[in-house]
């Protein structure tokens, strides 16, 4: 099931995306599907007539995972971690498909990072790996934009990865997906710059969710970013970045300076 958060000019609402590519419609549902069963209202709108929003705004936190692909760790000049490398991102960093990523003043080197994002569906703590599917609501695309110069200067990643608009999510959440071997492709102004797969993760999704939940109580709507394949690079103002994940869709955002 593909669940979108969207607006047609009124308050944001949720719906199920149905139909073939180019002919999709959104079937509106009642309330927030994180907290209640999917019940259709009977209202339907063509996808082309709706503005998609970030499919979830975390009530609590986004947890990033660093260097979870060996080739990416190598290109960043480091060794693969012995255990998942975690960092926190504020929920104010989250934006949706089509929203601009505003590069902050004073940051000179901004890069893209296409990633699979895990959406948590229930309160969970110390989750065994074999029970992770019980606590996952679904999956979406993410772009973990990073200010590389701030990352070097600060010696930790909060500012570099948590500035406003740095974490686009979308276009929707797929709630029924095997993520063990999905292709992840990132394009910069139409040119492919990342081409990897979730099978290349050092720590797979069950391991990540279990490990994160051993440190933090996870709440409905919390997001775990699972790391990026090799091929990260810098962007300039006006660059368009597309993150496409097999079985989910494509997240597109333009980077700007203001």
Secondary structure, DSSP 8 states (H G I E B T S, - for coil): -EEEEEESSSS-EEEEEESSTTS-EEEEESS-TTTS---EEEEEEEGGGSEEE-S---SS-EEEEES-BHHHHHHTT----SS-EEEEE-GGGEE-TT--EE--TT---EE--EEEEEEE-S-BSS--GGGGGGTEEEEEEEEE-EEHHHHHHHSSSHHHHHSTT-EEEEEEEESS---TT-EEEEEETTEEEEEEEGGGBSS-HHHHHHHHHHHS-B-TT-EEEEEE-S---EE-TT-EEEEEETTTEEEEEEEE--
